[in-house]
Amino acid sequence: MLDIPDDPFDVPALSNALAGTPFSGKLHFFPTIHSTSTYAMQQAETGTQDGTVYFADEQTAGRGRGAHEWSSPPGSGLYVSVLLRPHIPPADVLWLSLAAGLSVRDAVMQVTSLECDLRWPNDLLFGTRKFCGILTELNAEVTRIRHLVVGIGINVHQQHFPPELSSFATSLHIETGRDWPRQELLIALLQSLHREVLALSDPVQANIAKQSVLNRLEGASSWVRGKQVRVDEAEGFEGVTAGLDARGFLQVRTPHGLRTVYSGGVREIR
């Protein structure tokens, strides 16, 4: 039996701490839910407001990228989905996903002082083990985004994982030997995400904001350059990462030339 700490959320205090952001007053907490992202996408179809946040103590059907499940045991992690209606072109959605990763990294550093690694496009790791995944889903027309949901799962209190996960999963507790308040993490995460979305949505500052995302990713990720990887995209291919292009996509140098990764998962070859 795991000794999970008593780490409840105080929704009114969260809302007060987020004053000045679009999330204040739009926080919806669930003791248990199938998936915060599934629910958020359903609610978005009913006209729910931009900035609505859904978070849970437990998910029974948490989802990761590529139809993978995200383990979400009760009281162990931060499981949060944010509904946004940003005024950006659909082609720029990747920037929001990348910025969400930077937001998680900033929040973790602010609360724990730990520096994590970013694996393009949506994973955060300590060493070779993953502690956070991000899934961005959207509903869009050709020229505008109707809505999108950024789903974030962070392993916080887990003390160990099943054998099939232990070699590539970790948590903030495992990395530090102590527990960290999920409430503080959520506040720091949403404040950082608000700053990122605001910058990317400003038509005057958007190009500067994109370049900032690129620069910070280059400095925060060991994966964007010089990493021997396999890309699970189409027929799959292998090569060495060669930076991000001007649109935020990962480039990989292969024996047959430079290739751009648009959607596939990226795994290190060791």
Backbone as a ProteinNet text record, in pm:
[ID]
protein_1_A
[PRIMARY]
MLDIPDDPFDVPALSNALAGTPFSGKLHFFPTIHSTSTYAMQQAETGTQDGTVYFADEQTAGRGRGAHEWSSPPGSGLYVSVLLRPHIPPADVLWLSLAAGLSVRDAVMQVTSLECDLRWPNDLLFGTRKFCGILTELNAEVTRIRHLVVGIGINVHQQHFPPELSSFATSLHIETGRDWPRQELLIALLQSLHREVLALSDPVQANIAKQSVLNRLEGASSWVRGKQVRVDEAEGFEGVTAGLDARGFLQVRTPHGLRTVYSGGVREIR
[TERTIARY]
84.7	0	88.8	69.4	149.8	104.2	201	171.7	158.8	41.4	18.3	-16.6	49.7	22.3	-115.1	-167.5	-292.4	-260.2	-298.3	-260.4	-381.8	-480.5	-605.4	-589.1	-685.5	-692.2	-791.9	-759.5	-848.3	-889.1	-1005.5	-1045.2	-1061.8	-1126.9	-1134.9	-997.8	-905.4	-770.4	-699.7	-721.2	-665.5	-717.3	-847.9	-908.9	-854	-834.6	-778.2	-635.1	-557.5	-417	-404.6	-508.9	-506.4	-579.3	-610.5	-673.5	-587.8	-653.5	-579.7	-550.9	-585	-574.2	-714.7	-730.6	-864.7	-914	-830.1	-867.1	-941.5	-925.2	-989.2	-1140.8	-1204.4	-1349.5	-1398.4	-1306.7	-1345.3	-1277.4	-1259.7	-1189.7	-1290.5	-1279.4	-1372	-1292.5	-1312.7	-1239.1	-1328.2	-1270.3	-1341.2	-1261.1	-1323	-1252	-1208.5	-1296.1	-1260.3	-1336.3	-1274.1	-1335	-1269.8	-1337.6	-1278.7	-1154.3	-1168.1	-1056.8	-1091	-1005.6	-1032.5	-1034.2	-948.6	-943.9	-1067.9	-1112.7	-1234.8	-1351.4	-1361.3	-1469.9	-1458.5	-1337.1	-1316.5	-1356.1	-1320.7	-1358.4	-1510.3	-1575.9	-1722.1	-1783.6	-1730.7	-1783.2	-1758.6	-1647.1	-1616.1	-1723.1	-1781.1	-1885.2	-2012.8	-2029.9	-2148.6	-2128.9	-2009.8	-1984.3	-1916	-1860.1	-1790.6	-1679.5	-1657.8	-1569.6	-1422.5	-1351.9	-1206	-1150.6	-1048	-984	-1045	-1140.3	-1199.2	-1101.9	-1085.3	-987	-1057.7	-1022.3	-1077.2	-960.3	-969.5	-861.8	-921.2	-845.5	-900.6	-798.1	-851.3	-765.6	-732.1	-821.1	-801.1	-868.1	-803.5	-865.1	-872.6	-985.4	-999.3	-967.3	-959.2	-927.2	-843.7	-737	-649.1	-584.7	-568.3	-518.7	-389.9	-298	-176.4	-176.4	-63.4	-51.5	-50.9	-104.2	-102	-187.6	-298.2	-392.3	-333	-221.4	-164.9	-243.8	-248.5	-311.3	-213.4	-268.8	-185.2	-229.7	-140.5	-172.9	-204	-323.3	-368.6	-428.2	-349	-403.6	-443.7	-536	-587.9	-480	-484.1	-397.4	-252.2	-216	-74.5	-18	-102.9	-49.9	-134	-88.7	-163.9	-219.8	-351.7	-419.8	-510.8	-471.3	-540.2	-554.7	-669.9	-695	-749.4	-694.2	-728.1	-794.6	-914.1	-988	-951.8	-905.7	-865.8	-936.9	-959.4	-1013.3	-921.5	-799	-699.7	-722.3	-685.8	-698.5	-567	-540.6	-421	-462.1	-384.1	-415.4	-400.8	-481.5	-468.1	-326.5	-255.2	-119.2	-22.9	-63.1	25.2	-1	-84.4	-117	6.3	100.1	221.2	291.2	288.2	355.3	295.2	163.1	99.5	138.4	148.6	188.5	331.4	420.3	558.9	567.3	488.5	487.9	433.1	336.8	284.3	394.2	479.6	592.6	685.7	712.6	795.6	727.6	594.7	520.6	534.8	523.6	543.1	684.6	780.7	920	941.9	885.3	898	833	714.1	642.8	718.7	770	846.2	971.3	1039.4	1159.4	1125.6	1013.9	973.6	941.5	872.6	828.1	935.6	1010.7	1103.4	1250.4	1280.5	1416.8	1479.5	1403.3	1454.3	1449.1	1551.8	1552.1	1527.6	1421.9	1390.8	1424.7	1419	1453	1324.5	1321.4	1205.4	1232.8	1146.4	1156.9	1046.4	1086.3	990	890.6	758.3	699.5	636.8	618.7	523.5	561	684.9	723.8	825.9	819.2	920.1	981.5	1112.5	1184.8	1289.8	1326.4	1449.2	1538.1	1648.6	1731.4	1655.6	1639.6	1568.7	1426.4	1381.2	1249.2	1151.4	1032.1	929.1	845.5	815.7	728.1	608.1	607.4	495.8	471.9	343.5	304.5	200.6	200.9	108.1	37.4	-93.6	-173.4	-257.2	-237	-313.4	-410.8	-538.9	-643	-720.4	-766.1	-835.2	-949.6	-1037	-1145.6	-1128.7	-1107.2	-1073.3	-1135.5	-1152.2	-1184.6	-1054.1	-1063.2	-942	-868.1	-943.5	-881	-886.8	-957.3	-965.5	-981.9	-940.2	-956	-1087	-1175.4	-1297.2	-1261.1	-1186.5	-1138.5	-1026.4	-946	-845.9	-835.1	-788.1	-770.4	-626.2	-559	-424.6	-436.6	-410.7	-416.1	-275.7	-258.9	-126.7	-135.7	-50.4	-41.9	98	108.4	238.2	239.6	339.2	356.7	419.6	348.7	395.2	434.6	339.7	363	397.8	395.4	423.2	559.4	560.7	684.8	751.8	674.5	729.8	623	663.8	574.5	577.3	475.6	478.6	603	647.7	770.2	772.6	655.8	652.9	671.2	659.6	675.2	800.4	857.2	960	1087	1116.3	1239.6	1227	1103.9	1091.2	991.6	948.8	858.9	918.8	895.8	942.1	842.9	869.9	782.8	869	806.7	880.4	925.1	842.5	881	1003	1001.4	1114.4	1242	1232.4	1351.2	1407.2	1323.2	1369.3	1360.5	1281.9	1263.5	1167.7	1092	994.9	871.8	767.1	642.4	631	562	545	396.7	350.4	206.2	156.3	56.1	0.5	-63.5	-117.9	-180.2	-78.6	39.1	142.7	186.4	198.4	235.4	130.5	3.9	-103.8	-107.8	-90.5	-89	25.9	146.3	262.8	245.7	188.8	167.8	70.8	-44.1	-144.6	-97.9	-26.1	26.9	125.6	212.1	309.3	240.1	141.5	69.2	-3.5	-58.9	-126.9	-30.4	89.9	188.3	223.5	238.9	274.9	163.4	40	-73	-92.6	-77.3	-93.1	7.5	132.3	236	212	174.5	155.1	28.5	-67.5	-194	-189.5	-82.9	-69.2	-12.8	-91.9	-43.4	81.8	100.7	219.2	343.2	326.4	439.1	455.7	366.3	364.9	497.4	556.9	682.8	795	795.2	894.8	871.7	744.1	710.8	752.2	730.9	771.5	922.8	995.8	1141.3	1187.5	1116.6	1148.9	1127.6	1016.2	991	1103.7	1142.6	1252.3	1380.8	1415.1	1540.3	1539.7	1426.6	1420.6	1420.4	1355.3	1359	1500	1570.3	1709	1793.6	1764.9	1842.5	1796.1	1671.8	1613.7	1604.8	1641.1	1621.5	1751.5	1784	1898.7	1859.8	1731.1	1677.9	1679.5	1688.3	1668.6	1793.5	1909.6	2032.3	2123.2	2172.8	2276.9	2232.5	2103	2051.4	2019.9	2073.4	2042.6	1904.2	1810.4	1671.2	1607.6	1498.4	1407.1	1275.6	1221.3	1095	987.2	882.1	770.7	667.8	700	612.9	609.2	489.2	473.7	549.2	648.4	723	831.1	854.4	956.5	1094.1	1177.3	1314.1	1403.1	1534.8	1632.5	1727.9	1786.2	1881.8	1925.2	1986.5	2037.6	1961.2	1907.7	1830.2	1917.6	1855.7	1931.9	1861.5	1793.8	1731.6	1587.7	1526.9	1388.8	1386	1287.4	1275.9	1198.6	1176.5	1114.4	969.7	909.5	770.4	759.9	875.9	876.3	884.1	892.6	900.8	1044.8	1057.8	1189.9	1247.8	1376.9	1447.7	1543.2	1552.1	1638.1	1723	1854.6	1945.1	1959.9	1921	1925.1	2029.7	2062.1	2155.7	2105.6	1974.6	1916.1	1883.1	1930.3	1905.5	1827.8	1799.2	1729.9	1580.3	1520.4	1376.2	1312.1	1188.1	1112.7	1011.1	1005	909.4	785.3	671.3	547.8	458.3	459.5	366.1	414.4	519.7	559.2	625.6	621.1	693.5	842.8	923.2	1068.1	1128.4	1209.7	1272.1	1422.4	1494.5	1640.2	1686	1787.8	1854.1	1980.9	1987.8	2105.6	2177.7
-119.2	0	124.9	212.9	333.3	434.8	504.7	609.5	742.2	763.3	887.1	997.8	1113.1	1220.7	1281.5	1340	1414.6	1549.3	1564.6	1683.5	1735.2	1789.7	1832.3	1964.1	1990.9	2119	2210.2	2338.3	2440.3	2529.7	2502.3	2570.8	2721.7	2769.4	2915.5	2982.3	2918.6	2975.5	2973.5	2867.3	2861.3	2976.9	2998.4	3103.7	3240.2	3263.6	3391.2	3408.7	3300.5	3306.8	3333.1	3296.9	3312.9	3439.2	3528.3	3655.4	3727.3	3783.7	3849.8	3759.7	3631.7	3538.2	3497.8	3441.2	3398	3274	3213	3089.1	3112.4	3229.3	3258.4	3251	3176.7	3161.3	3057	2988.9	2887.6	2753.7	2722.8	2601	2494.5	2376.9	2267.4	2145.2	2109.2	1996.7	1873.8	1756.6	1629	1533.7	1478.4	1374.9	1259.5	1220.9	1120.4	1148.8	1119.2	1141.8	1046.7	1018	929.6	994.5	1114.8	1188.1	1336	1418.6	1562.9	1617.3	1563.7	1613.6	1573.8	1450.3	1407.3	1494.5	1519.9	1601.9	1745.8	1798.7	1936.1	1951.3	1853.3	1860.5	1853.9	1773.3	1766.4	1899.2	1958.8	2086.1	2199.2	2191.1	2295.3	2303.3	2188.9	2186.1	2257.6	2275.7	2342.9	2493.4	2542.4	2686.1	2731.6	2638.5	2675.5	2776.9	2865.6	2980.8	2943.1	3028.8	3024.7	3034.7	2956.4	2962.7	2873	2789.8	2697.2	2582.6	2548.6	2448.1	2332.4	2211.4	2090.2	2010.5	1977.4	1899	1799.1	1693.5	1580.4	1520	1457	1380.8	1244.3	1195.2	1064.2	1063.7	997.1	969.9	818.2	771.5	627.5	590.1	690.2	663.7	778	812.9	920	884.6	986.9	962.4	1037.9	968.9	1032.7	1039.9	1077	1091.8	954.9	949	825.1	715.4	750.9	654.6	578.7	627.1	564.3	605.9	517.3	551.8	630.7	715.5	786.5	742.3	675.7	625.7	741.9	740.3	853.5	806.2	740.5	689.8	803.1	776.4	882	945.4	1078	1152.3	1157.2	1105	1088.1	1193.1	1251.7	1340.4	1464.3	1544.9	1662.6	1631	1618.8	1583.7	1700.6	1777.2	1902.8	1922.9	1973.8	2007.8	2149.4	2226.5	2368.1	2391.1	2447.1	2479.7	2620.8	2632.7	2762	2787.3	2914.9	2958.1	3069.4	3033.1	3135.7	3193.3	3319	3386.9	3371.5	3247.4	3216.2	3126	3122.7	3032.3	2886.3	2796.7	2654.6	2600.7	2654.6	2607.9	2638.9	2728.1	2767.9	2689.5	2588.1	2513.3	2450	2404.8	2343.5	2436.7	2568.2	2662.8	2659	2645.8	2637.7	2510	2400.1	2274.3	2282.1	2338.9	2355.4	2450.7	2558.2	2654.2	2591.2	2498.5	2429	2347.8	2285	2212.1	2303.8	2420.8	2518.9	2567.5	2578	2620.4	2518.5	2390.8	2286.3	2292.7	2306.8	2313.1	2430.8	2546.1	2664	2640.2	2578.5	2555.2	2459.1	2352.5	2254.7	2318.7	2399.5	2466.3	2565.6	2637.7	2736.6	2671.1	2556.6	2492.1	2402.5	2330.2	2228.1	2261	2358.1	2393.5	2288.5	2188.1	2085.7	2135.2	2100.3	2129.5	2000.2	1997.2	1877	1896.2	1786.9	1785.5	1779.2	1846.9	1847	1759.6	1661.8	1579	1620.4	1668.6	1716.3	1606.1	1636.4	1768.8	1784.1	1673.5	1684.5	1609.3	1566.6	1490.3	1567.2	1549.1	1606	1494.1	1496.7	1385.3	1432.7	1340	1350.9	1236.4	1269.9	1165.6	1097.9	967	891.1	857.7	907.1	867	983.8	954.1	1055.3	1077.5	1204.2	1234.9	1319.1	1369.2	1452.6	1432.6	1425.3	1420.9	1527.8	1577.9	1683	1637.7	1652.4	1616.8	1738.1	1787.8	1901.4	1853.2	1881.9	1842.4	1966.6	1968.7	2088.8	2057.5	2154.5	2156.2	2286.4	2275.1	2395.6	2394.1	2513.4	2532.7	2562.3	2592.5	2618.1	2740.9	2842	2969.9	3004.6	2926.5	2962.6	2838	2853.3	2748.5	2772	2674.3	2685.9	2671.9	2568.3	2548.6	2445.9	2450.5	2346.1	2317.9	2198.3	2155.6	2109.2	2168.1	2125.5	2039.4	1910.7	1818	1789.9	1799.8	1784.2	1685.8	1586.1	1491.8	1493.6	1521.1	1527.7	1426.5	1338.1	1244.4	1318.9	1325.8	1404.5	1316	1240.5	1168.9	1021.5	967.4	824.6	788	682	636.6	526.5	454.7	358.2	326.7	258.4	222.7	72	18.4	-124.2	-157.7	-282.4	-321.1	-281.1	-287.4	-255.1	-106.3	-21.8	122.6	177.8	105.4	161.5	203.9	144.4	179.8	310.7	355.9	480.3	579.5	558.5	654	695.8	820.6	870.1	974.1	1029.9	1130.6	1231.6	1340.5	1440.5	1382	1293.8	1230	1140.1	1059.5	969.7	1049	1160.3	1239.1	1313.6	1346.7	1431.6	1365.8	1256.6	1193.2	1267	1359.8	1433	1465.1	1510.6	1542.3	1693	1726.5	1865.8	1895.6	2011.9	2043.1	2062.4	1985.1	1995.3	2132.2	2191.7	2322.9	2426.7	2427.4	2522.6	2497.2	2371.3	2336.8	2385.8	2366.4	2406.7	2558	2632.1	2778.2	2825.2	2772.5	2813.3	2775.3	2656.8	2610.9	2701.3	2731.2	2812	2956.6	3010.5	3145.5	3151.3	3050.7	3045.9	3023.9	2934	2907.8	3033.8	3108.2	3233.8	3329	3342.5	3432.3	3385.9	3254.5	3200.7	3223.5	3192.3	3207.8	3354.2	3440.9	3584.7	3632.8	3590.6	3635	3580.4	3452	3390.6	3440.8	3491.9	3539.7	3686.4	3755.2	3896.9	3909.1	3957.3	3961.3	4045.8	4142.1	4227.6	4156.6	4077.5	4014	3866	3810	3664.9	3611.7	3680	3631	3632.9	3736.8	3743.7	3629.8	3603.8	3496.9	3360.7	3337.8	3210.6	3192.5	3299.2	3289.5	3263.4	3321.5	3296.6	3149.2	3091.7	2949.5	2865.1	2894.2	2820.6	2831.2	2952.8	2974.1	2899.9	2906.5	2840.1	2689	2638.1	2493.2	2445.7	2521.7	2485.1	2477.7	2566.4	2566.9	2467.6	2420.2	2334.1	2188	2155.5	2019	1960	1842.1	1769.6	1692.3	1699.1	1617.3	1685.3	1816.2	1883.7	1883.3	1855.6	1850	1737.6	1660.3	1562.9	1434.9	1409.4	1287	1183.1	1061.9	951.7	899.4	907.2	876.7	789.2	726.8	662.5	738.8	768.2	841	744.3	730.3	641.7	721.1	748	826	756.9	729	656.4	523.8	504.8	378.3	378.8	492.9	502.9	525.4	600.8	621.9	658.3	652.5	682.7	790.5	861	963.8	1040.6	1155.7	1240.5	1372.8	1413.2	1536.8	1656.6	1749.6	1861.6	1994	2008.8	2135.7	2145.3	2259.6	2286.8	2381.9	2361.3	2455	2578.6	2671.8	2800.1	2785.4	2666.7	2643.2	2566	2527.1	2453.2	2303.1	2252.7	2108.4	2060.1	1937.4	1878	1830.5	1853.7	1805	1693.8	1594.2	1478.6	1451.5	1444.7	1415.9	1264.5	1212.5	1069.6	1042.2	914.3	881.9	927.7	956.4	995.9	1145.5	1219.7	1362.8	1408.6	1538.5	1598.3	1572.6	1523.1	1498.8	1578.5	1617.9	1694	1601.9	1607.1	1526.6	1611.4	1565	1640.8	1592.8	1461.9	1413.4	1289.7	1227	1099.5	1111.6	1001.5	995	980.5	1033.8	1033.7	956.6	854.9	775.5	769	777.7	771.2	629.9	619.4	491.4	487.5	388.1	380.5	249.6
0	0	0	-96.1	-102.8	0.4	56.1	154.1	79.8	18	-56.7	42.4	35.3	130.1	108.6	214	203.8	139.5	15	-61.5	-137.3	-64.1	-129.1	-203.5	-290.5	-359.7	-288.4	-281.2	-226.2	-343.3	-401.6	-524.7	-505.3	-399.1	-381.5	-371.2	-300.1	-289.9	-425.2	-501.7	-636.8	-721.3	-715.3	-795	-756.9	-627.7	-581.7	-630.8	-624.7	-666.9	-816.5	-891.6	-1036.6	-1084	-990.7	-1027.3	-1130.8	-1230.9	-1337.5	-1456.1	-1443.8	-1555.8	-1598.4	-1718.4	-1760.9	-1687.8	-1603.8	-1536.1	-1404.6	-1345.4	-1217.3	-1230.9	-1140.5	-1144.2	-1242.5	-1310.9	-1410.3	-1381.8	-1255.5	-1214	-1173.6	-1233.1	-1206.6	-1160.5	-1034.5	-976	-964.9	-994.2	-985.7	-897.3	-791.9	-714.5	-804.1	-897.5	-997.6	-1126.1	-1239.1	-1369.6	-1467.9	-1577.5	-1677.1	-1738.3	-1788.1	-1848.1	-1850.1	-1794.4	-1794.5	-1937.5	-2024.7	-2161.8	-2241.1	-2223.4	-2291.8	-2248.3	-2119	-2066.9	-2118.1	-2120.7	-2167.2	-2313.5	-2396.7	-2537.6	-2553.3	-2471.8	-2476	-2434.6	-2328.7	-2280.4	-2379.5	-2450.1	-2548.2	-2655.8	-2690.7	-2794.4	-2749	-2619.6	-2567.6	-2552.9	-2590.4	-2582.8	-2456	-2379.2	-2255.7	-2284.1	-2188.6	-2208.5	-2220.1	-2292.4	-2296.8	-2154.8	-2125.7	-1994.8	-1889.6	-1926.2	-1829.2	-1803.2	-1676.2	-1634.7	-1565.6	-1607	-1546.8	-1488.1	-1359.3	-1299.1	-1201.3	-1175.1	-1101.2	-1006.4	-903.4	-811.7	-870.5	-956.3	-1018.4	-1155.7	-1252.1	-1381.5	-1400.3	-1447.2	-1470.6	-1615.1	-1703	-1843.6	-1899.7	-1826.6	-1871.5	-2004.4	-2090.4	-2224.8	-2250.5	-2318.5	-2365.2	-2516.3	-2571.1	-2715	-2782.5	-2905.6	-2982	-2923.7	-2857.4	-2797.5	-2680	-2626.6	-2508.2	-2384.5	-2286.6	-2159.7	-2074	-1984.4	-1887.5	-1748.6	-1678.2	-1545.1	-1451.9	-1390.3	-1308.9	-1177.4	-1091.4	-965.2	-871.2	-779.3	-691.5	-604.8	-596.9	-507.2	-545.3	-661.8	-695.2	-789	-871.7	-974	-994.3	-1088.4	-1131	-1268.8	-1276.2	-1400.1	-1437	-1537.2	-1565.4	-1716.1	-1756.9	-1897	-1903.8	-1996.1	-2009.4	-2144.8	-2141.7	-2263.4	-2308.6	-2431.2	-2485.8	-2618	-2645.6	-2775.3	-2827.5	-2860.9	-2895.6	-3035.1	-3051	-3180.6	-3256.7	-3296.6	-3375.2	-3490.7	-3598.6	-3709.3	-3664.9	-3720.6	-3686	-3707.3	-3805.2	-3832.5	-3718.6	-3628.6	-3517.9	-3388.9	-3395.2	-3273.7	-3210.9	-3293.3	-3238.1	-3141.2	-3170.7	-3081.1	-2940.6	-2932.5	-2801.4	-2728.4	-2802.7	-2741.2	-2687.8	-2767.5	-2722.8	-2603.7	-2609.3	-2498.5	-2370.8	-2385.4	-2267.2	-2199.8	-2279.3	-2221.2	-2144.8	-2200.7	-2130.8	-2002.9	-2006.3	-1887	-1774.6	-1809.5	-1708.2	-1653	-1741.4	-1697.1	-1601.4	-1636.3	-1550.5	-1414.4	-1414.9	-1289.5	-1200.1	-1257.8	-1179	-1121.7	-1200.8	-1152	-1041	-1058.4	-958.5	-824.5	-828	-704.8	-643.7	-728	-675.5	-697.4	-782.4	-825.6	-916.9	-957.8	-1048.1	-1193	-1271.3	-1413.7	-1490.2	-1569.5	-1645.6	-1792.5	-1865.9	-2006.8	-2088.5	-2201.5	-2290.1	-2412.1	-2435.3	-2554.5	-2651.4	-2767.3	-2865.8	-2897.9	-2907.4	-2884.2	-2747.5	-2671.2	-2559.7	-2432.7	-2418.4	-2299.5	-2217.7	-2084.6	-1996.2	-1914.2	-1903	-1843.5	-1744.6	-1655.9	-1578	-1624.5	-1687.3	-1746.6	-1859.4	-1847.7	-1951.6	-1911.2	-1795.7	-1745.2	-1748.2	-1796.2	-1819.2	-1693.4	-1664.2	-1551.2	-1591.9	-1714.5	-1759.8	-1908.5	-1944.3	-2084.2	-2112.4	-2234.8	-2276.5	-2403.7	-2405.4	-2521.9	-2561.9	-2683.1	-2733.3	-2840.4	-2821.5	-2915.9	-2957.3	-3083.2	-3127.8	-3222.9	-3232.3	-3329.4	-3407	-3538	-3613.8	-3752.2	-3805.8	-3945.9	-4019.2	-4147	-4223.8	-4171.6	-4132.8	-4097.1	-3948.9	-3869.2	-3727.2	-3640.5	-3516	-3416.6	-3342.5	-3344.2	-3264.3	-3116.5	-3085.5	-2948	-2948	-2845.4	-2825	-2676	-2645.2	-2506.9	-2488.9	-2391.9	-2355.2	-2229.7	-2244.5	-2131.8	-2080	-1950.1	-1888	-1771.8	-1773.7	-1662.7	-1604.2	-1474.7	-1406.4	-1292.9	-1292.9	-1181.9	-1064.7	-954.8	-840.2	-722.9	-667.3	-542.3	-558.7	-679.4	-697.2	-638.3	-558	-496.8	-578.1	-654.4	-750	-852.6	-958.9	-1067.9	-1090.2	-1156.3	-1190.1	-1271.5	-1267.1	-1338.1	-1485	-1550.8	-1693.3	-1720.5	-1616.9	-1633.6	-1566.5	-1472.2	-1384	-1457.3	-1572.6	-1642.1	-1720.2	-1744.7	-1821.3	-1761.8	-1637.1	-1570.7	-1437	-1400.7	-1271.8	-1221.2	-1104.2	-1043.5	-969.2	-928.6	-850.5	-717.5	-658.4	-532.1	-551.3	-655.6	-680.1	-702	-772.5	-804.4	-684.7	-587.4	-476.8	-340.3	-329.1	-199.3	-108	-163.2	-82.4	-166.9	-99.4	-167.4	-189.9	-298.4	-336.1	-351.3	-305.6	-310	-452.1	-489.5	-623.7	-647.8	-542.6	-557.2	-604.5	-544.8	-585.6	-729.4	-766.2	-903.3	-1002.3	-968.2	-1058.6	-1075.3	-966.6	-975.4	-1065.2	-1039.4	-1118.5	-1264.7	-1289.8	-1427	-1501.6	-1441.8	-1509.9	-1528.9	-1431.8	-1449.1	-1565.5	-1574.4	-1683	-1817.1	-1820.2	-1944.3	-1992.6	-1900.2	-1936.2	-2005.8	-1953.9	-2015.5	-2156.9	-2173.7	-2304.9	-2406.8	-2367.3	-2459.2	-2496.5	-2398.1	-2422.2	-2526.8	-2513.4	-2607.1	-2747.2	-2758	-2888.8	-2957.6	-2880.5	-2937.1	-2977.7	-2942.1	-2975.6	-3117.1	-3213.6	-3351.7	-3370.3	-3283.3	-3294.4	-3241.6	-3135.3	-3068.3	-3104.2	-3186	-3208	-3261.7	-3359.4	-3415.8	-3312.5	-3230	-3122.6	-3023.2	-2992.2	-2898.3	-2952.8	-3081.8	-3142.4	-3136.2	-3166.7	-3160	-3016.9	-2921.2	-2780.5	-2744.2	-2792.8	-2768.8	-2827.3	-2951.2	-3015.2	-2934.4	-2894.5	-2821.2	-2688.4	-2617.7	-2486.8	-2499.7	-2604.1	-2626.2	-2657.3	-2738.5	-2770.3	-2643.5	-2548.6	-2425.4	-2321.6	-2334.2	-2230	-2269.7	-2393.8	-2442.4	-2495	-2446.1	-2500.5	-2626	-2662.4	-2770.7	-2905.9	-2910.3	-3038.6	-3125.4	-3067.5	-3147.4	-3098.8	-3195.3	-3165.3	-3098.8	-3095.8	-3032.3	-3140	-3122.4	-3213.6	-3179.2	-3275.7	-3245.1	-3352.9	-3312.3	-3407.4	-3402.2	-3519	-3530.5	-3577.4	-3498.1	-3532.5	-3611.3	-3735.5	-3823.4	-3959.1	-4008.8	-4135.8	-4126.3	-4213.7	-4209.7	-4102.4	-4040.1	-3936.4	-3997.4	-3927.4	-3975.4	-3856.8	-3881.3	-3778	-3826	-3729.3	-3763.6	-3640.9	-3663.2	-3554.9	-3558.2	-3444.4	-3439.8	-3478	-3554.1	-3610.3	-3588.8	-3474.5	-3440.4	-3486	-3456.9	-3494.5	-3613	-3702.3	-3813.6	-3768.2	-3860.3	-3826.1	-3782.7	-3807.9	-3767.8	-3637.1	-3579.3	-3454.2	-3469.6	-3592.9	-3615.6	-3600.2	-3551.4	-3530	-3663	-3681.2	-3798.3	-3758.2	-3843.7	-3818.1	-3941.2	-3920.1	-4031	-4044.8	-4160.1	-4187.4	-4295.5	-4318.5	-4427.6	-4564.1	-4574.9	-4702.5	-4707.3	-4608.4	-4607.8	-4485.7	-4480.7	-4367.7	-4379.7	-4271.3	-4269.9	-4157.3	-4177.9	-4078.1	-4011.8	-3879	-3802.8	-3779.8	-3828.7	-3817.1	-3703.2	-3676.2	-3575.4	-3501.1	-3547.2	-3488.7	-3353	-3277.7	-3151.2	-3176.4	-3086.6	-3100.7	-2983.8	-3014.8	-2909.9	-2930.8	-2820.6	-2829	-2861.7	-2945.1	-2971.1	-2887.8	-2800.2	-2712.2	-2733.6
[MASK]
++++++++++++++++++++++++++++++++++++++++++++++++++++++++++++++++++++++++++++++++++++++++++++++++++++++++++++++++++++++++++++++++++++++++++++++++++++++++++++++++++++++++++++++++++++++++++++++++++++++++++++++++++++++++++++++++++++++++++++++++++++++++++++++++++++++++++++++

